[in-house]
């Protein structure tokens, strides 16, 4: 892997961790605000935490899915024209 690949991989890992931590903080603030403003309903808390976990999981998988799509486009539409450069 070249130096550009290492930089992109480092940015990917940083983006994932910052996003995951940010989503976790937002979810926790929302859970606290819901429980402080209304009666504590177990179903509501489980729903909020469950949807937050799904959001974090999708956020974690999104860069990987984009990378797979990017790499598969070279199979469908090559970087070079039919024939070759001469």
Secondary structure, DSSP 8 states (H G I E B T S, - for coil): --HHHHHHHHHHHHHHHHHHHHHHHHHHHHHHHHHHHS---HHHHHHHHHHHHHHHHHHHHHHHHHHHHHHHHHHHS-SS-SS---
